Amino acid sequence: MHCYQKTYRQQIREVMKYSGKRIIFKHPVIAFKHVINTLKYKIMS
């Protein structure tokens, strides 16, 4: 959640609880790329 302002982070978390699970089945390649990018960001910071 690093790319959102602090005031919006909680709202984004609520949305991702719902949509995060569904994206795996609708667009698995996009979901996989997102996981890889997130891991790269965490390793670099």
N, C-alpha and C positions, 0 to 999 in steps of 0.2 A: 504494500500500500504506500510505497514511497513516492509515487508520482502525484499524489493528491494533497491538497491543503489539509491542515489538521482539522479544520471544521467539517470537512466532508468525509473523513476517514471512516467514521462510524457508519455513516449512510452507505458507503461503498461496501463495507463488510457485510451489512445486512443484504445488499443486493447479491453479493458474491456467494452467500450461503445458499441462495436459490439457484442462481445461474451457473455457478462454478461446477456443480454436479451434472447439469444438463449439457454443458458444452462438450464434455467428454464423448457423449454419444452423437451429438449433432455434427461436430467438427473435431475429430480426434487429432488431426495433424496440427491444427491451430492450438489446441490444448497442450499438446506435447511441446511445441515450440515455446509456448508461454512458460511452461515448467522449466525448460532449459534456460531461457533468458532470466528467469527469476533466480535460479541457482547461480548463474554467472554473476548476477548483481550481488548476491549475498557473499560470494567468494571474494569478489573484488573490493567490497567495502569492509 
